[in-house]
Amino acid sequence: MWSNTLMPNDVAIRVQGLGKRYRLGERRGASRTLRETIMGFPGRLLRRRGARDDTLWALKDIDLEVKRGEVLGVIGRNGAGKTTLLKILSRITEPTTGRVELHGRVGSLLEVGTGFHPELTGRENIYLNGAILGMRKVEIERKFDEMVAFAEVERFLDTPVKHYSSGMYVRLAFAVAAHLEPEILLVDEVLAVGDAAFQKKCLGKMGDVARDGRTVVFVSHNLGAVAGLCSRGLCLDGGQTVHSGSATEVVASYVRSGAQGEPSDLARFRLPGVGREVRFTSVDLVCEDRRSVRCDEPLVFQLQLESQHGFRQLTLAASIFNSLGACVGTLFARRVFDVPPEQRVDLRLRISDLSLAPGIYTAGFSLGRGDERGARHDLDVVIGTPTFEVLGLGEATNISVWNPSWGNIVIQGSTLMVTVPEAS
């Protein structure tokens, strides 16, 4: 159940013993035809007699307290219960057990674009979607120009959105949702949409929300964004809490556990808008535990790619991103290679001279080919995988604790000369 009862002034969300149970394979409350009733009878009879359990606890015994102005990052593999938690906090679905207390106006960015009407123009959809999200008309009018500028769709504002590209549609939808001003903001994986530049813009907007002192619950597979934007972290697995603490500690624990899914699961990391004639099929970090390396160790990546029709004269680029999503640096491999038709190609990339400071990082890779002018064109791009942790400082420095304000690179190879003049 939900409650808006008075809580301590510093508490925005309190969850006690929260659980959500679903019954599998049954439509409850839905009307049935006579044929569906007759055909479904044997299955219902077997479920009653059978030994299998047809219930699923998407959440079970969740206890949580989020203070005002806190930014909580929720992580976990697919099916861990993250979205279910946000839907309960948003009052979209009711909990089976437990209690939720909310103090303040709640805004949700769960599915960007919900409520957009394809026949209406961008201008009309801003007012419609804003009203659906709980914004008053005067509030929409006050922020209208800011939303349009953020979405970068000024020229197409009076065009029906059915004629928009998928990128334009997503930009406009996020622009409306991101300009909500609730005391509690719930965000579910909406930053994984759009191109790389727009993702960076969305991260910046989320940073502004956090700095405004509003309470944010942020669900994402982008571990770098969670570590950079959030003050606290919560890791779910099987509907239960497995780790809670500071965002960096929770992300580091999750990375070390290797709980990010198979390295070949690249769908959510692949950049839209590039060709698919040749594509990565898996990328992974090669090290003892697959998730962490020491500061003074080389980075070694194993990549697989394939092409149905074959491709010649390809080049590989690799980038490293810090926990805020900023690019630390990019490497363009000098070797040019071919991919035969319908044949897998394995690449092994070793980066020897990059001394990363301790912290959480992600990688990105691009397959490209140059033209006659020397420009490089991307054929496939994956960003944000694998995520890995850099541990310790090795012998690179004589200190053991690294301050993040010092940057992401431990600069080596210097020579220090010390001269003490003789006293006259």
C-alpha positions in Angstrom: 0.0 0.0 0.0 1.0 3.6 -0.4 1.0 6.4 2.1 1.6 10.1 2.1 1.7 10.3 5.9 4.1 12.7 7.6 7.7 11.4 7.7 10.9 13.0 9.1 11.7 16.2 7.2 14.8 14.6 5.6 13.1 11.5 4.2 11.4 11.5 0.7 10.8 7.8 0.2 10.4 4.9 2.7 9.8 1.3 1.6 9.1 -1.4 4.1 8.8 -5.1 3.4 7.9 -4.4 -0.3 6.9 -7.4 -2.4 5.3 -7.9 -5.8 4.0 -11.3 -6.9 2.8 -12.2 -10.4 1.0 -15.3 -11.5 2.4 -16.8 -14.6 0.4 -18.0 -17.6 -3.0 -16.6 -16.5 -5.0 -13.5 -17.5 -6.8 -12.3 -14.5 -9.9 -10.3 -14.9 -9.9 -10.5 -18.7 -13.0 -11.6 -20.6 -12.8 -15.0 -22.4 -14.6 -16.4 -25.3 -16.3 -19.8 -25.0 -13.5 -21.4 -27.1 -10.8 -19.9 -24.8 -12.6 -21.1 -21.7 -12.9 -24.7 -23.1 -9.3 -24.9 -24.5 -7.8 -23.4 -21.3 -9.5 -25.8 -19.0 -6.9 -28.7 -19.2 -4.1 -26.2 -18.5 -5.8 -24.8 -15.4 -6.6 -28.3 -14.2 -3.0 -29.3 -14.5 -1.8 -26.2 -12.7 -4.0 -27.1 -9.8 -2.8 -30.7 -9.7 0.8 -30.1 -10.8 3.7 -29.6 -8.6 5.2 -26.6 -10.4 4.9 -23.2 -8.8 3.3 -20.7 -11.3 4.0 -17.6 -9.3 6.9 -15.2 -9.6 8.1 -12.8 -6.9 9.4 -9.8 -9.0 10.3 -8.1 -5.7 10.5 -9.6 -2.2 11.2 -8.0 1.2 12.6 -4.8 -0.1 13.5 -2.2 2.6 14.6 1.2 1.4 14.9 4.8 2.6 15.8 7.7 0.4 16.5 11.1 1.9 15.6 14.4 0.3 18.1 15.6 -2.3 19.6 12.1 -2.6 20.3 10.5 -5.9 19.8 6.7 -5.7 21.1 4.5 -8.6 19.4 1.1 -9.0 21.3 -1.5 -10.9 21.0 -5.3 -11.6 20.7 -7.7 -14.5 17.6 -7.9 -16.7 14.7 -9.3 -14.7 16.1 -8.3 -11.3 13.0 -6.2 -10.4 14.3 -2.7 -11.1 11.4 -1.5 -13.3 8.9 -3.2 -11.1 10.2 -1.1 -8.2 9.8 2.1 -10.1 6.3 1.2 -11.3 5.2 0.6 -7.7 6.8 3.9 -6.6 5.0 5.6 -9.5 1.6 4.0 -8.5 1.3 2.3 -11.8 1.0 -1.1 -10.2 0.1 -2.1 -6.6 2.4 -4.0 -4.3 1.4 -7.4 -3.1 3.0 -7.0 0.3 4.7 -4.1 2.2 4.3 -0.4 2.4 5.5 2.6 0.4 5.6 6.1 1.9 6.2 9.1 -0.4 6.7 12.7 0.7 6.4 15.1 -2.3 5.2 15.3 -5.8 6.3 12.4 -8.0 7.3 12.6 -11.6 8.2 9.5 -13.7 10.3 9.1 -16.8 9.6 5.4 -17.3 8.8 5.1 -21.0 9.8 8.1 -23.1 7.1 9.0 -25.6 4.1 7.4 -23.9 1.1 9.4 -24.8 2.4 11.0 -28.0 -0.2 11.0 -30.8 1.3 10.5 -34.3 -1.3 12.7 -36.0 -0.6 15.7 -33.8 2.2 18.2 -34.4 5.3 18.4 -32.2 3.8 21.6 -30.6 0.5 19.9 -29.8 2.2 16.8 -28.4 4.3 18.9 -26.0 1.1 20.2 -24.4 -0.6 16.8 -24.5 2.4 14.8 -23.1 3.1 17.5 -20.5 -0.4 17.3 -19.3 -0.2 13.5 -19.1 3.0 13.7 -17.1 1.3 16.1 -14.6 2.5 19.5 -15.7 0.1 22.5 -15.6 -0.5 24.5 -18.7 1.2 27.6 -17.3 4.2 25.4 -16.4 4.3 24.0 -20.0 4.1 27.5 -21.5 6.9 28.8 -19.2 9.2 26.0 -20.3 8.1 25.6 -23.9 11.0 27.4 -25.6 13.5 25.5 -23.4 12.0 22.1 -24.3 12.1 22.9 -28.0 15.7 24.1 -27.8 16.7 21.0 -25.9 15.0 18.7 -28.5 16.5 20.7 -31.4 13.3 20.3 -33.5 12.4 24.0 -34.0 12.0 23.6 -37.8 9.6 20.7 -37.5 7.6 21.9 -34.5 4.3 22.2 -36.6 4.8 19.0 -38.4 2.9 15.8 -37.3 5.2 13.6 -35.3 4.4 10.6 -37.6 6.8 12.2 -40.0 9.6 12.5 -37.5 12.6 10.3 -37.5 13.0 8.0 -34.5 15.8 10.2 -33.2 13.7 13.4 -33.4 10.7 11.6 -31.7 12.9 10.5 -28.8 14.6 13.9 -28.4 11.2 15.7 -28.2 9.7 13.1 -25.8 12.7 13.2 -23.5 12.8 17.0 -23.6 9.2 17.2 -22.3 9.8 14.6 -19.6 13.1 16.0 -18.5 11.6 19.4 -17.7 9.3 18.1 -15.0 9.9 19.7 -11.6 8.7 17.2 -9.0 10.2 16.7 -5.6 10.8 13.1 -6.5 11.9 12.0 -10.0 11.9 8.4 -11.1 14.0 7.6 -14.2 14.1 4.2 -15.9 16.8 3.6 -18.6 15.7 6.6 -20.7 19.3 7.7 -21.2 20.0 4.8 -23.4 18.2 6.3 -26.4 19.3 8.6 -29.2 22.8 9.1 -30.6 26.0 9.6 -28.6 25.7 13.4 -28.6 22.2 13.3 -27.3 23.0 10.7 -24.6 25.7 13.1 -23.4 23.2 15.9 -23.3 20.7 13.8 -21.3 23.4 12.9 -18.8 24.1 16.6 -18.4 20.4 17.3 -17.8 20.3 14.5 -15.2 23.3 16.1 -13.5 21.4 19.4 -13.3 18.4 17.7 -11.7 20.7 16.1 -9.1 22.4 19.4 -8.3 19.0 21.1 -7.9 18.6 19.1 -4.7 15.6 17.0 -5.9 15.3 13.3 -4.9 16.1 11.0 -7.9 15.8 7.3 -8.3 17.7 6.3 -11.4 17.6 2.9 -13.0 20.2 2.2 -15.7 22.5 -0.4 -17.2 25.0 2.5 -17.8 27.2 1.8 -14.7 29.5 4.7 -15.4 26.5 7.1 -15.3 25.3 5.5 -12.1 28.7 5.9 -10.5 29.0 9.5 -11.7 25.5 10.8 -11.1 24.4 9.0 -7.9 25.4 9.3 -4.3 23.9 6.0 -3.3 23.4 2.7 -5.0 21.1 -0.3 -4.7 21.8 -3.6 -6.5 18.9 -6.0 -7.0 19.0 -9.7 -8.1 16.0 -12.0 -8.3 13.8 -9.3 -6.8 15.9 -8.9 -3.6 18.6 -6.5 -2.4 22.1 -7.9 -2.7 24.1 -4.8 -2.0 23.3 -1.3 -0.8 25.8 1.6 -0.1 27.6 4.3 -1.9 27.1 4.3 -5.6 30.8 3.6 -6.4 31.0 0.7 -3.9 27.8 -0.9 -5.3 28.9 -0.5 -8.9 32.4 -1.9 -8.1 30.8 -4.9 -6.3 28.5 -5.5 -9.3 31.4 -5.3 -11.7 33.5 -7.7 -9.7 30.6 -10.2 -9.5 30.5 -10.3 -13.3 26.7 -9.9 -13.2 26.4 -7.8 -16.4 25.1 -10.6 -18.6 26.9 -12.3 -21.5 29.6 -10.2 -23.3 27.8 -11.0 -26.6 24.6 -9.2 -25.5 25.4 -6.0 -27.4 21.8 -4.9 -28.3 21.5 -2.2 -25.7 25.1 -0.9 -26.3 24.9 -0.7 -30.1 24.7 2.9 -31.4 21.7 3.5 -33.7 22.1 5.1 -37.0 25.1 3.3 -38.3 25.2 0.5 -41.0 25.0 -3.2 -40.2 27.0 -4.6 -43.2 29.7 -5.6 -40.7 29.1 -5.9 -36.9 30.5 -6.8 -33.6 29.2 -10.0 -32.2 31.0 -9.9 -28.8 33.4 -7.7 -26.9 35.1 -8.5 -23.6 38.0 -7.6 -21.3 40.6 -10.3 -21.0 41.9 -10.5 -17.5 42.0 -12.9 -14.5 38.4 -12.2 -13.3 37.1 -10.5 -16.5 36.1 -7.4 -14.6 39.1 -5.7 -13.0 42.7 -4.8 -13.7 45.5 -3.1 -11.9 46.7 0.4 -12.7 50.0 -0.7 -14.1 48.6 -3.6 -16.2 47.8 -3.4 -19.9 44.2 -3.5 -21.1 43.5 -6.5 -23.4 40.2 -6.8 -25.2 38.9 -9.8 -27.2 36.4 -8.9 -30.0 34.5 -10.9 -32.5 32.9 -9.6 -35.7 31.2 -10.9 -38.8 29.8 -9.8 -42.1 27.3 -11.5 -44.3 28.8 -10.2 -47.6 32.3 -9.5 -46.4 34.2 -6.2 -46.0 37.7 -5.1 -46.9 40.1 -2.5 -45.6 38.6 -2.1 -42.1 40.1 -0.3 -39.2 39.3 -0.5 -35.4 39.0 2.3 -32.9 38.7 1.9 -29.2 37.7 4.6 -26.6 37.8 4.5 -22.8 35.1 6.5 -20.8 35.2 7.5 -17.1 32.4 7.2 -14.6 30.8 10.5 -15.8 30.7 9.3 -19.4 33.5 11.6 -20.5 36.0 10.1 -23.0 39.4 9.6 -21.5 41.1 8.8 -24.8 40.7 7.1 -28.1 43.1 4.7 -29.9 43.0 4.1 -33.7 44.7 0.8 -34.5 47.1 1.2 -37.4 46.5 -2.3 -38.8 44.0 -2.7 -41.7 42.1 -6.0 -42.0 39.4 -7.8 -44.0 36.4 -9.7 -42.9 35.5 -12.7 -45.3 31.8 -13.3 -46.1 29.9 -15.3 -43.6 33.0 -15.9 -41.5 33.8 -14.9 -37.9 36.9 -12.8 -37.3 38.6 -12.6 -33.9 40.5 -9.5 -32.9 42.7 -9.1 -29.8 43.6 -5.5 -28.9 46.3 -4.8 -26.3 46.7 -1.3 -24.9 50.0 -1.2 -23.1 50.8 2.4 -22.4 47.6 3.6 -20.7 47.9 3.9 -16.9 44.3 4.5 -15.7 43.7 5.8 -12.2 41.6 3.7 -9.9 37.9 3.9 -10.7 35.1 2.5 -12.8 35.4 2.7 -16.6 33.6 1.6 -19.7 34.9 0.9 -23.2 33.6 1.6 -26.7 34.6 0.2 -30.1 34.1 1.3 -33.7 34.6 -0.5 -37.0 35.3 2.0 -39.8 36.7 2.5 -43.2 38.4 5.5 -44.8 37.5 7.2 -48.0 39.6 8.8 -50.7 39.8 12.0 -48.7 41.1 10.3 -45.6 37.9 10.7 -43.6 36.7 7.7 -41.5 33.2 6.4 -41.7 31.8 4.2 -38.9 30.2 0.9 -39.9 29.3 -0.4 -36.4 29.7 1.2 -33.0 29.2 -0.2 -29.5 29.5 2.1 -26.5 29.4 1.3 -22.7 30.7 -2.2 -22.7 32.6 -3.9 -21.1 32.5 -2.1 -17.8 35.6 -2.7 -15.6 37.3 -1.5 -12.5 40.9 -0.3 -12.2 42.4 -1.3 -8.8 45.4 0.0 -6.9 48.2 2.2 -8.1 50.9 -0.4 -8.4 54.4 1.1 -8.5 53.2 4.1 -10.5 53.2 6.5 -7.5 54.2 6.5 -3.9 50.7 7.1 -2.6 47.9 4.5 -2.1 44.8 6.6 -2.4 43.8 8.5 -5.6 41.8 11.6 -5.5 39.3 11.7 -8.5 40.0 15.5 -8.9 43.5 14.5 -10.1 42.1 13.0 -13.3 41.9 9.6 -14.9 45.4 9.1 -16.1 48.4 8.3 -13.9 51.2 10.1 -15.8 54.4 8.1 -15.9 57.9 8.3 -17.5 58.9 11.6 -15.9 62.4 12.5 -14.7 62.9 14.6 -11.6 66.3 16.2 -10.9 67.0 17.5 -7.4 69.9 19.8 -6.8 70.9 21.1 -3.4 73.4 24.1 -3.9 76.3 24.0 -1.6 76.3 26.5 1.2 78.7 29.4 0.5 
